[in-house]
């Protein structure tokens, strides 16, 4: 009885899992996201809403129904292990989007409904691994961005105090207080209007040249490069995290530090879809040349180690080149013994 009950569950789970792995499934979900975003944008035009309001409302319901169907299929793929479905944060996010409009009090709040519809566009990060890596990199960069913001505020505060002392009386609307000076310098981070600002500053004090040049170097260039470094480091960590997650799902070992390689199957697998990774892990023929190249490199390393290996002591098995030398030495040692009978004959 139990076997007969679980067999249909297995078939449903396999069917739903096969649908989730299909490429068109992700593409269809992305099309629903785009249609929802376009409909939401068209509602900002009063004439379009007045003329096609019913059509836009129907499109909203269709998108919501498609999202619910997708969520049911993903739940069916984990039907044998429902806890896995609820451990996925994206599934909880989709579930909240579907169920939130049904809560009492939400239907009457138009702004809340539009915010929920706008949140559906964030599902694009779930459908494509490359976008998910970017989102993971942003999350990993938050601690570094906090330190970057602290340094930026300190630099702006120091230069705001200097600007207040230099230009506070001449330009009170821009440097009258520390807050106004920090706002002015914050707007100058993009170097927009820096030429006019430098020219007006020179009319007040000759220190304006050193002031603005040092500010451009410290704030505009050094801080910008620091921000780029923080983001790149976070993206590298995100690639490593995604690669290890794919390797854990496929059951393949991960070599430490291999994520820093500039190219190769391990790095390309980060942006590949799950089905492509599964095909390569299943023994696709396209990976055979890479495996052969790795074996050739290993053979070269082993041969190099054998050439550098020191001579082994007596009693230990010697390699082939040393056996030839040992035989030659034995023959040389035996040569005087073979010459003794000849010298004895000559003496006779």
ABEGO torsion letter per residue (X at the ends): XAAAAAAAAAAAAAAAAAAAABAAAAAAAAAAAAAAAAAAAAAABAAAAAAAAAAAAAAAAAAAAAAAAAAAAAAAAAAABAAAAAABAAAAAAAAAAAAAABBGAAABAAAAAAAAAAAAAAAAAABAAAAAAAAAAAAAAAAAAAAAAAAAAAAAAAAAAAAAAAAAABAAAAABAAAAAAAAAAAAAGBGAAAAAAAAAAABAAAAAAAAAAAAAAAAAAAAAAAAAAAAAAAAAAAAAAAAAAAAAGBBBBBGAAABABEAAAAAAABBAAAAAAAAAGBAAAAAAAAAAAAAAAAAAAAAAAABBBBBBGBBBBAAAAAAAAAAAAAAAAAAAAAAAAAAAAX
